[in-house]
Amino acid sequence: MFPIAAQAQSQFNLTQGVTEISQRVYDLHMTIFYICCVIGVIVFGAMFWSMIRHRKSNGRKPATFHESVKVEILWTIIPFLILIGMAIPATSTLIAMEDSSESDVTVLVTGSQWKWHYKYFDSNVEYFSLLATQRDQIENKLEKGENYLLEVDRPLVIPTDRKVRFLITSDDVIHSWWVPDFAVKKDANPGFINEAWTKVDQPGIYRGQCAELCGKDHGFMPVVVIAKEPAEYDKWLAAQEEIQRKAKEEEQRLLAMSMDMTELMDLGEQVYLGSCAACHQANGEGIPGVFPALKGSPMALNDMEGHIDIVVNGKSGTSMQAFGNQLSLRELAAVITYERNAWGNDTGETVQASDVNAYMNE
């Protein structure tokens, strides 16, 4: 759950946040807001006082004058001093926000259509984080939950009381990684790396989302960060390293094994519905003019190598993303087999994990 302070904040003001930087940003925002309020009261107060006090119906005669060097100097110097007064704390805060040096933990954040990938430097832990909101809630078949569209299957986990640096990039279009409680919002640009950092003082769950229009599922790309106590975080990281090590060993063991058509089709259907159906539709007919049909597709019926290539490597310049680094070899083999035999395609051909592995290592 969110810390109580974060929950109690007004929806009509800037998020106060839970880090030192977010508090500095909030304080700066409020300081400048109050300065603007004072200026507004003075300016509009003078205007309305002048209009009421010197109105024609009150018998006032309009004054005739032209230019005043003193007034012009005054209304130039005063705004200049106000701007300087605001620029000094603003510059100090911006410099602090950009200072990601001497970090304790570094995480590579990569945006994809439409998910986030997290890779921890100095460890062998990396994974994708996908929207976990049920499709039935999105389609109004179920009541929407408290964190509707702001829940994921695998949140980013970071330690409290340690400086965490984020290296933010993208492998397709421009995204933006935004967590309001951290005062972190950085664009993820393909081919470039932006830096940000945070240091969270208290454990909790903090939510955000992609803040850059990045395609049809932009609204389904949430960010969830769990801050754990350092000892708990270290324990979690060690457990994840062990899980991923065993998964790689198991995958290598399975390369020597073959799955029958039933196993491939069952697993392939699960993978297809979770990763492909949003674009190509559950019936394989796609969306004409937008996403190509797989049902009756010449590639799915004839070109096995091309089929493996496009699933593994994606297709540049389109929404077809690369799944080679998102799915296991078994899942890749299963979904390709499924696409070649579902919806009446019925090629009778199977693709094994060893076939995908051999193609990826050519």
C-alpha positions as CSV (number, residue, x, y, z in Angstrom):
1,M,0.0,0.0,0.0
2,F,1.0,3.6,-0.4
3,P,2.3,5.3,2.7
4,I,-0.4,7.3,4.5
5,A,1.1,10.7,3.6
6,A,1.0,9.8,-0.1
7,Q,-2.6,8.6,0.1
8,A,-3.8,11.8,1.9
9,Q,-2.5,14.3,-0.8
10,S,-5.0,16.5,-2.6
11,Q,-5.8,15.5,-6.2
12,F,-5.8,19.2,-7.1
13,N,-2.2,20.0,-6.3
14,L,1.3,18.7,-7.3
15,T,2.2,15.3,-5.7
16,Q,4.2,16.0,-2.6
17,G,6.0,12.6,-2.9
18,V,8.1,10.5,-0.5
19,T,11.7,11.5,-1.3
20,E,13.9,14.4,-0.4
21,I,13.9,15.6,-4.1
22,S,10.1,15.3,-4.5
23,Q,9.7,17.4,-1.3
24,R,12.1,20.0,-2.7
25,V,10.2,20.1,-6.0
26,Y,6.9,20.4,-4.1
27,D,8.3,23.2,-1.8
28,L,9.6,25.1,-4.9
29,H,6.3,24.7,-6.6
30,M,4.4,26.1,-3.6
31,T,6.9,29.0,-3.2
32,I,6.5,30.1,-6.8
33,F,2.8,29.6,-6.6
34,Y,2.5,31.9,-3.6
35,I,4.7,34.5,-5.3
36,C,2.4,34.4,-8.3
37,C,-0.6,34.7,-6.0
38,V,0.9,37.8,-4.4
39,I,1.7,39.4,-7.8
40,G,-1.8,38.6,-9.0
41,V,-3.4,40.2,-5.9
42,I,-1.2,43.3,-6.3
43,V,-1.7,43.7,-10.0
44,F,-5.4,43.0,-10.2
45,G,-6.0,44.9,-6.9
46,A,-4.3,48.0,-8.4
47,M,-6.4,47.6,-11.6
48,F,-9.7,47.2,-9.9
49,W,-8.9,50.0,-7.4
50,S,-8.0,52.3,-10.3
51,M,-11.1,51.5,-12.2
52,I,-13.4,52.0,-9.2
53,R,-11.6,55.0,-7.7
54,H,-11.1,56.9,-10.9
55,R,-14.2,56.0,-12.9
56,K,-15.8,58.7,-15.0
57,S,-19.2,58.4,-13.1
58,N,-17.3,59.5,-10.0
59,G,-16.4,62.8,-11.7
60,R,-12.7,62.0,-12.3
61,K,-11.0,63.7,-15.1
62,P,-8.5,61.6,-17.1
63,A,-4.9,62.6,-16.7
64,T,-2.8,63.3,-19.8
65,F,0.8,62.2,-19.6
66,H,3.4,60.4,-21.8
67,E,6.3,58.2,-20.7
68,S,8.0,58.0,-17.4
69,V,11.6,56.8,-17.3
70,K,11.4,56.1,-13.5
71,V,8.3,53.9,-13.9
72,E,9.8,52.0,-16.9
73,I,13.0,51.3,-14.9
74,L,10.9,50.3,-11.9
75,W,8.7,47.8,-13.8
76,T,11.8,46.3,-15.4
77,I,14.0,45.9,-12.3
78,I,11.3,44.5,-10.0
79,P,10.3,41.6,-12.3
80,F,14.0,40.9,-13.0
81,L,14.7,40.6,-9.2
82,I,11.6,38.4,-8.8
83,L,12.8,36.1,-11.5
84,I,16.3,35.9,-10.1
85,G,14.8,35.1,-6.7
86,M,12.9,32.2,-8.2
87,A,15.7,31.0,-10.5
88,I,18.2,30.4,-7.6
89,P,16.2,27.7,-5.7
90,A,14.9,26.3,-9.1
91,T,18.5,25.9,-10.4
92,S,19.6,24.3,-7.2
93,T,16.8,21.8,-7.3
94,L,17.3,20.9,-11.0
95,I,21.0,20.3,-10.4
96,A,20.2,18.0,-7.5
97,M,17.6,16.1,-9.7
98,E,20.2,15.5,-12.4
99,D,23.0,14.4,-10.0
100,S,22.9,10.6,-10.3
101,S,26.5,10.1,-9.3
102,E,27.6,7.8,-6.4
103,S,24.6,5.5,-6.8
104,D,24.3,2.3,-4.8
105,V,22.1,0.5,-7.3
106,T,21.7,0.9,-11.1
107,V,18.7,-0.3,-13.1
108,L,18.4,-0.2,-16.8
109,V,14.8,0.7,-17.7
110,T,13.8,0.0,-21.3
111,G,10.4,0.9,-22.7
112,S,8.7,-1.3,-25.3
113,Q,5.3,-1.3,-26.9
114,W,3.7,-1.7,-24.3
115,K,5.7,-2.9,-21.4
116,W,8.8,-2.1,-19.3
117,H,11.9,-4.1,-19.1
118,Y,14.1,-3.9,-16.0
119,K,17.8,-5.0,-15.8
120,Y,19.8,-4.8,-12.6
121,F,23.4,-3.9,-13.1
122,D,25.9,-6.0,-11.1
123,S,23.5,-8.9,-10.9
124,N,22.0,-11.4,-13.3
125,V,18.4,-10.3,-12.8
126,E,16.2,-8.9,-15.5
127,Y,12.5,-9.2,-16.4
128,F,9.6,-7.6,-18.2
129,S,6.8,-5.8,-16.3
130,L,3.4,-6.0,-17.9
131,L,-0.1,-4.7,-17.1
132,A,-1.9,-7.1,-14.7
133,T,-5.4,-5.6,-14.8
134,Q,-7.9,-8.2,-16.0
135,R,-9.2,-7.8,-19.6
136,D,-12.7,-8.1,-18.3
137,Q,-12.3,-4.9,-16.2
138,I,-11.1,-3.1,-19.3
139,E,-14.0,-4.3,-21.3
140,N,-16.5,-3.3,-18.5
141,K,-17.4,-7.0,-17.8
142,L,-16.1,-6.8,-14.2
143,E,-16.1,-4.0,-11.7
144,K,-12.9,-2.0,-11.9
145,G,-10.4,-2.5,-9.0
146,E,-8.8,0.1,-6.8
147,N,-5.6,0.2,-8.9
148,Y,-7.3,-0.1,-12.3
149,L,-4.6,0.1,-15.1
150,L,-2.0,0.7,-12.4
151,E,-1.1,-2.9,-11.5
152,V,1.6,-5.1,-13.1
153,D,2.6,-8.7,-12.9
154,R,6.2,-8.0,-11.9
155,P,6.9,-4.6,-10.2
156,L,10.4,-3.0,-10.0
157,V,11.9,-3.7,-6.6
158,I,14.4,-1.2,-5.1
159,P,15.9,-0.8,-1.6
160,T,15.1,2.1,0.8
161,D,17.9,4.3,2.1
162,R,20.0,3.7,-1.0
163,K,20.6,5.9,-4.0
164,V,19.1,4.1,-7.0
165,R,20.1,5.3,-10.5
166,F,17.8,4.7,-13.5
167,L,19.2,4.5,-17.0
168,I,16.2,5.0,-19.2
169,T,15.9,4.1,-22.9
170,S,13.6,2.5,-25.5
171,D,13.8,-0.2,-28.1
172,D,11.0,1.2,-30.4
173,V,9.3,4.5,-29.9
174,I,9.4,7.3,-27.4
175,H,8.0,6.4,-24.0
176,S,8.3,8.3,-20.6
177,W,8.9,6.6,-17.3
178,W,7.0,8.5,-14.6
179,V,6.6,7.9,-10.9
180,P,5.1,11.0,-9.3
181,D,6.0,10.1,-5.7
182,F,9.7,10.1,-6.7
183,A,9.5,13.3,-8.8
184,V,11.0,11.2,-11.6
185,K,9.7,11.6,-15.2
186,K,12.2,10.9,-18.0
187,D,11.7,10.2,-21.6
188,A,12.8,6.8,-22.9
189,N,14.2,7.6,-26.4
190,P,15.3,4.8,-28.8
191,G,19.1,5.0,-29.3
192,F,19.7,7.3,-26.3
193,I,20.0,6.9,-22.6
194,N,18.6,9.4,-20.1
195,E,19.5,9.2,-16.4
196,A,17.4,9.8,-13.2
197,W,17.7,8.7,-9.6
198,T,15.8,8.4,-6.4
199,K,16.3,7.6,-2.7
200,V,13.2,6.4,-1.0
201,D,13.1,6.7,2.8
202,Q,10.2,4.4,3.6
203,P,9.0,1.1,2.3
204,G,5.9,1.0,0.2
205,I,4.3,0.6,-3.2
206,Y,4.5,3.5,-5.6
207,R,2.7,3.7,-8.9
208,G,3.1,5.6,-12.1
209,Q,2.7,5.1,-15.8
210,C,4.1,6.0,-19.3
211,A,3.6,9.7,-19.8
212,E,4.4,9.9,-23.5
213,L,1.8,8.9,-26.2
214,C,3.4,5.8,-27.6
215,G,0.8,4.0,-29.6
216,K,-2.6,2.3,-29.2
217,D,-1.9,0.7,-25.8
218,H,-0.2,3.7,-24.3
219,G,-2.8,3.7,-21.5
220,F,-2.0,0.2,-20.6
221,M,1.7,0.7,-19.6
222,P,1.8,1.3,-15.9
223,V,4.9,1.5,-13.6
224,V,4.8,-0.1,-10.2
225,V,7.8,0.2,-7.8
226,I,8.1,-1.6,-4.5
227,A,10.6,-0.2,-2.0
228,K,11.9,-2.7,0.5
229,E,14.2,-2.5,3.5
230,P,17.8,-3.1,2.4
231,A,18.0,-6.5,4.1
232,E,14.7,-7.6,2.5
233,Y,15.8,-6.3,-0.9
234,D,19.1,-8.1,-0.8
235,K,17.3,-11.3,0.1
236,W,14.8,-10.8,-2.8
237,L,17.6,-10.1,-5.3
238,A,19.5,-13.2,-4.3
239,A,16.3,-15.3,-4.7
240,Q,15.7,-13.8,-8.1
241,E,19.2,-14.6,-9.3
242,E,18.8,-18.2,-8.2
243,I,15.4,-18.5,-9.9
244,Q,16.7,-17.1,-13.2
245,R,19.8,-19.3,-13.0
246,K,17.7,-22.4,-12.6
247,A,15.4,-21.3,-15.4
248,K,18.3,-21.0,-17.8
249,E,19.6,-24.4,-16.8
250,E,16.1,-25.9,-17.3
251,E,15.8,-24.3,-20.7
252,Q,19.1,-25.8,-21.8
253,R,18.0,-29.2,-20.5
254,L,14.7,-28.9,-22.5
255,L,16.6,-28.2,-25.7
256,A,17.2,-31.9,-26.1
257,M,13.6,-32.7,-25.6
258,S,10.7,-32.5,-28.1
259,M,7.1,-31.6,-27.3
260,D,4.3,-33.2,-29.1
261,M,1.7,-31.3,-31.1
262,T,-0.9,-31.2,-28.2
263,E,1.6,-29.8,-25.8
264,L,2.8,-27.2,-28.3
265,M,-0.7,-26.1,-29.2
266,D,-1.8,-25.8,-25.5
267,L,1.2,-23.7,-24.5
268,G,1.1,-21.8,-27.8
269,E,-2.5,-20.8,-27.3
270,Q,-1.7,-19.4,-23.8
271,V,1.2,-17.4,-25.1
272,Y,-0.7,-16.2,-28.1
273,L,-3.6,-14.9,-26.1
274,G,-1.3,-13.2,-23.6
275,S,1.1,-11.6,-26.1
276,C,-0.3,-11.6,-29.6
277,A,-4.1,-11.5,-29.5
278,A,-4.3,-7.8,-28.7
279,C,-3.1,-7.0,-32.2
280,H,-3.8,-10.1,-34.3
281,Q,-7.1,-10.9,-32.5
282,A,-8.0,-14.1,-30.8
283,N,-9.3,-15.5,-34.1
284,G,-6.1,-14.7,-36.0
285,E,-7.9,-12.4,-38.4
286,G,-6.0,-9.2,-37.3
287,I,-7.4,-5.7,-38.0
288,P,-7.5,-5.0,-41.7
289,G,-5.1,-2.2,-42.6
290,V,-3.5,-2.1,-39.2
291,F,-2.4,-5.6,-38.1
292,P,-2.1,-8.4,-40.6
293,A,-4.1,-11.6,-40.3
294,L,-2.3,-14.8,-39.4
295,K,-5.3,-16.9,-40.5
296,G,-4.5,-18.0,-44.0
297,S,-1.3,-16.0,-44.0
298,P,1.3,-17.1,-46.7
299,M,4.0,-16.8,-44.1
300,A,2.2,-19.0,-41.5
301,L,1.4,-21.5,-44.2
302,N,4.7,-21.7,-46.1
303,D,7.6,-19.7,-44.8
304,M,8.7,-21.3,-41.5
305,E,12.1,-19.6,-41.3
306,G,10.5,-16.2,-42.0
307,H,7.9,-17.0,-39.4
308,I,10.5,-17.8,-36.8
309,D,12.5,-14.6,-37.7
310,I,9.6,-12.2,-37.3
311,V,8.5,-13.6,-34.0
312,V,12.1,-13.6,-32.6
313,N,13.3,-10.3,-34.1
314,G,10.2,-8.4,-34.9
315,K,9.8,-6.1,-37.9
316,S,11.4,-2.7,-38.0
317,G,9.1,0.2,-38.7
318,T,6.0,-1.6,-37.6
319,S,4.3,-2.5,-34.3
320,M,5.6,-6.0,-34.5
321,Q,8.0,-6.2,-31.7
322,A,10.8,-8.7,-31.0
323,F,9.8,-11.5,-28.7
324,G,13.2,-13.2,-28.7
325,N,14.1,-11.6,-25.4
326,Q,10.6,-11.8,-23.9
327,L,9.7,-15.4,-24.2
328,S,11.5,-18.6,-23.5
329,L,12.6,-20.9,-26.3
330,R,9.7,-23.3,-25.5
331,E,7.2,-20.5,-25.6
332,L,8.6,-19.2,-28.9
333,A,8.4,-22.6,-30.4
334,A,4.9,-23.2,-29.0
335,V,3.4,-19.9,-30.3
336,I,4.9,-20.3,-33.8
337,T,3.5,-23.9,-33.9
338,Y,0.1,-22.6,-32.7
339,E,0.0,-19.9,-35.4
340,R,0.9,-22.4,-38.1
341,N,-1.9,-24.8,-37.1
342,A,-4.7,-22.8,-35.6
343,W,-7.8,-21.3,-37.3
344,G,-7.7,-23.8,-40.1
345,N,-4.0,-23.2,-41.1
346,D,-3.4,-26.9,-40.3
347,T,0.1,-27.2,-41.7
348,G,0.8,-30.1,-39.5
349,E,4.3,-28.7,-38.9
350,T,5.8,-28.3,-35.4
351,V,8.6,-26.0,-34.2
352,Q,10.8,-27.2,-31.3
353,A,12.8,-25.1,-28.9
354,S,16.0,-26.5,-30.5
355,D,14.8,-25.1,-33.9
356,V,14.4,-21.6,-32.5
357,N,17.7,-21.9,-30.6
358,A,19.5,-23.0,-33.8
359,Y,18.0,-20.1,-35.7
360,M,19.0,-17.5,-33.0
361,N,22.5,-18.8,-33.0
362,E,23.1,-18.9,-36.7
